[in-house]
Amino acid sequence: MRAVVIGTGPAGITAAETLRHLDPSGSVVALSVEPFPPYSPPAMADHFLTGREAPLYWKGRDVGPRLGIDERRGVRVGAIDTDNCEVVLDDAERIPYEGLVVASGSRLHAPLEGADRPGVLDFKSLRTATELIGRVRRGEVTTALIVGNGLIGIELSLLLADLGVDVTVIGRRTWVMPRVLDPVTSTVAEAALVARGVNLRLGVQVDAIIGEPSATGIRLADGTHLDADMVVAATGVKPHTEFLDGSGIVTGWGVHVDQGLGTSVHGIVAAGDVAEAADRFTGKRFVHAIFPNAVAQAPIAAANLLGADLRYDGADTMNSLKHLGVPIVSIGTIDGPDEILRWQENGVLRAVYLRDDTMIGAQLAGDIRGAGVYRSLMLRRLPVGRYGHRLVEPGFGLADITLDALGHRQHSLSVV
Ligand SMILES: Cc1cc2nc3c(=O)[nH]c(=O)nc-3n(C[C@H](O)[C@H](O)[C@H](O)COP(=O)(O)OP(=O)(O)OC[C@H]3O[C@@H](n4cnc5c(N)ncnc54)[C@H](O)[C@@H]3O)c2cc1C
């Protein structure tokens, strides 16, 4: 097959690799708008701090030539002509395909007045991150404001603090990483951030990014102005779908995909941050923009493009924070529980979220042992009420579940 992959992020390069592997006689063209070899965004902070390249260029800088993938950098896809099966580049070049993988990932989403002002930086891609860190390295930045207290804003704040910048994170919600952590678990993250020298201003509404001709600060809803050498938008991400307009590929927030990761157009699949796939726990369509989902979806999408009939189990909601110095893991959702069980002692915190006698979410901080057991209970939707508060206490694990299962078996045997 003549396959084209749009994007060489974790999803795109994994799809290209799979296509190459499963179809050695076919051709694979992989396109990226960025000028870099395929890279892993979660490794960017470490790369800028330590200079290490291997985790960043996780497939090797030479992955294209080594695997026989025609990996093309600095090319932007402007449209897909699905009638003629051609990818149209911004410079009007047309690349024909027999099978197409859309793995264009996500970009900064900053619905905020002044966010398009010159000088507003972000840490979403290696290109923008390189520009941002370049300013720091050139000594142009003593103070920085990060608008947004999600995962990317928090990761960047730690990096900037480590690079000696006086950095302040500003968040609308009153706790950090509100989409991932509950307010109690986030206190552990907040303590770690403050200890690392990050300033937090939470529960504050930013009205606009201000400055002429380029950004010099922000205006808060109460009229206060905050100034800094650098203003960073970390307000969220949005799937890169603009170039799909007019292609017939159905999109919502992201590209709608079926269980096999096929789009609404035959011969076109999607994977990674761009794909709006079913959530593994709730079954609802959602964009879970995390690395493990991207690399789990890509091989399935690629194999199905070649005619396989694989089913994707659904996107996981599991986040772990690597650079905080304190282990924290969040699994599933914190939305709409019937009951929350908590255990907390000496900086170790565990919480499980229950609905209809099953687990819908878990949060662990300080000691993340047992996360796998919780995930497994959630995936199997096993009833957990029988464990009572023990479920959330340290030491709860496979042994409890196994003993319990054995107990049930003995009981049913005696009844028989
Ligand atoms: C700073 C940071 C830290 C993160 N930390 C974590 C973490 O700790 N754990 C975790 O699970 N996830 C983390 N993530 C999220 C994770 O990086 C993403 O989920 C993952 O990169 C998604 O991979 P992807 O291939 O779908 O998209 P992307 O990585 O966004 O790659 C998209 C690709 O498409 C290309 N592209 C886009 N539009 C076009 C176009 N029009 N034409 C040509 N090429 C195009 C881009 O150049 C790029 O190659 C982090 C992200 C960032 C930014």
The ligand as an SDF file (V2000), in Angstrom:
LIG
                    3D

 53 58  0  0  0  0  0  0  0  0999 V2000
    5.1330   19.4970   27.6490 C   0  0  0  0  0  0  0  0  0  0  0  0
    4.2840   18.2770   27.4900 C   0  0  0  0  0  0  0  0  0  0  0  0
    4.3330   17.2910   28.4490 C   0  0  0  0  0  0  0  0  0  0  0  0
    3.5430   16.1640   28.3380 C   0  0  0  0  0  0  0  0  0  0  0  0
    3.6320   15.2300   29.3180 N   0  0  0  0  0  0  0  0  0  0  0  0
    2.9100   14.1070   29.2060 C   0  0  0  0  0  0  0  0  0  0  0  0
    3.0220   13.0860   30.1840 C   0  0  0  0  0  0  0  0  0  0  0  0
    3.7480   13.2230   31.1680 O   0  0  0  0  0  0  0  0  0  0  0  0
    2.3070   11.9460   30.0140 N   0  0  0  0  0  0  0  0  0  0  0  0
    1.4850   11.7810   28.9500 C   0  0  0  0  0  0  0  0  0  0  0  0
    0.8560   10.7320   28.8320 O   0  0  0  0  0  0  0  0  0  0  0  0
    1.3340   12.7300   28.0110 N   0  0  0  0  0  0  0  0  0  0  0  0
    2.0320   13.8910   28.1030 C   0  0  0  0  0  0  0  0  0  0  0  0
    1.9050   14.8550   27.1530 N   0  0  0  0  0  0  0  0  0  0  0  0
    0.9490   14.6460   26.0400 C   0  0  0  0  0  0  0  0  0  0  0  0
    1.5940   13.8230   24.9130 C   0  0  0  0  0  0  0  0  0  0  0  0
    2.7620   14.4380   24.5180 O   0  0  0  0  0  0  0  0  0  0  0  0
    0.6270   13.7200   23.7530 C   0  0  0  0  0  0  0  0  0  0  0  0
   -0.5080   13.0050   24.1550 O   0  0  0  0  0  0  0  0  0  0  0  0
    1.2750   13.0320   22.5500 C   0  0  0  0  0  0  0  0  0  0  0  0
    2.3650   13.7810   22.0820 O   0  0  0  0  0  0  0  0  0  0  0  0
    0.2690   12.8430   21.4270 C   0  0  0  0  0  0  0  0  0  0  0  0
    0.9230   12.3540   20.3040 O   0  0  0  0  0  0  0  0  0  0  0  0
    0.3710   12.6420   18.8380 P   0  0  0  0  0  0  0  0  0  0  0  0
    1.3190   11.9760   17.9050 O   0  0  0  0  0  0  0  0  0  0  0  0
   -1.0600   12.3030   18.7680 O   0  0  0  0  0  0  0  0  0  0  0  0
    0.4110   14.2320   18.6580 O   0  0  0  0  0  0  0  0  0  0  0  0
    1.5900   15.2780   18.6780 P   0  0  0  0  0  0  0  0  0  0  0  0
    2.6580   14.8810   19.6110 O   0  0  0  0  0  0  0  0  0  0  0  0
    0.9220   16.5900   18.8970 O   0  0  0  0  0  0  0  0  0  0  0  0
    2.1930   15.2440   17.2110 O   0  0  0  0  0  0  0  0  0  0  0  0
    1.4820   15.7870   16.1180 C   0  0  0  0  0  0  0  0  0  0  0  0
    2.3110   15.7180   14.8590 C   0  0  0  0  0  0  0  0  0  0  0  0
    1.5280   16.2190   13.7730 O   0  0  0  0  0  0  0  0  0  0  0  0
    2.2550   17.1800   13.0370 C   0  0  0  0  0  0  0  0  0  0  0  0
    1.2730   18.0720   12.3950 N   0  0  0  0  0  0  0  0  0  0  0  0
    0.2250   18.7200   12.9500 C   0  0  0  0  0  0  0  0  0  0  0  0
   -0.4630   19.3970   12.0190 N   0  0  0  0  0  0  0  0  0  0  0  0
    0.1480   19.1620   10.8470 C   0  0  0  0  0  0  0  0  0  0  0  0
   -0.0780   19.5820    9.5040 C   0  0  0  0  0  0  0  0  0  0  0  0
   -1.1160   20.3750    9.1800 N   0  0  0  0  0  0  0  0  0  0  0  0
    0.7730   19.1570    8.5490 N   0  0  0  0  0  0  0  0  0  0  0  0
    1.8250   18.3600    8.8610 C   0  0  0  0  0  0  0  0  0  0  0  0
    2.0890   17.9310   10.1010 N   0  0  0  0  0  0  0  0  0  0  0  0
    1.2620   18.3230   11.0780 C   0  0  0  0  0  0  0  0  0  0  0  0
    3.1560   17.8060   14.0860 C   0  0  0  0  0  0  0  0  0  0  0  0
    4.2580   18.4550   13.4900 O   0  0  0  0  0  0  0  0  0  0  0  0
    3.5710   16.5680   14.8620 C   0  0  0  0  0  0  0  0  0  0  0  0
    4.5700   15.8800   14.1660 O   0  0  0  0  0  0  0  0  0  0  0  0
    2.6790   16.0010   27.2280 C   0  0  0  0  0  0  0  0  0  0  0  0
    2.6240   16.9970   26.2510 C   0  0  0  0  0  0  0  0  0  0  0  0
    3.4220   18.1160   26.3740 C   0  0  0  0  0  0  0  0  0  0  0  0
    3.3540   19.1810   25.3110 C   0  0  0  0  0  0  0  0  0  0  0  0
  1  2  1  0
  2  3  1  0
  2 52  2  0
  3  4  2  0
  4  5  1  0
  4 50  1  0
  5  6  2  0
  6  7  1  0
  6 13  1  0
  7  8  2  0
  7  9  1  0
  9 10  1  0
 10 11  2  0
 10 12  1  0
 12 13  2  0
 13 14  1  0
 14 15  1  0
 14 50  1  0
 15 16  1  0
 16 17  1  0
 16 18  1  0
 18 19  1  0
 18 20  1  0
 20 21  1  0
 20 22  1  0
 22 23  1  0
 23 24  1  0
 24 25  2  0
 24 26  1  0
 24 27  1  0
 27 28  1  0
 28 29  2  0
 28 30  1  0
 28 31  1  0
 31 32  1  0
 32 33  1  0
 33 34  1  0
 33 48  1  0
 34 35  1  0
 35 36  1  0
 35 46  1  0
 36 37  1  0
 36 45  1  0
 37 38  2  0
 38 39  1  0
 39 40  1  0
 39 45  2  0
 40 41  1  0
 40 42  2  0
 42 43  1  0
 43 44  2  0
 44 45  1  0
 46 47  1  0
 46 48  1  0
 48 49  1  0
 50 51  2  0
 51 52  1  0
 52 53  1  0
M  END
$$$$
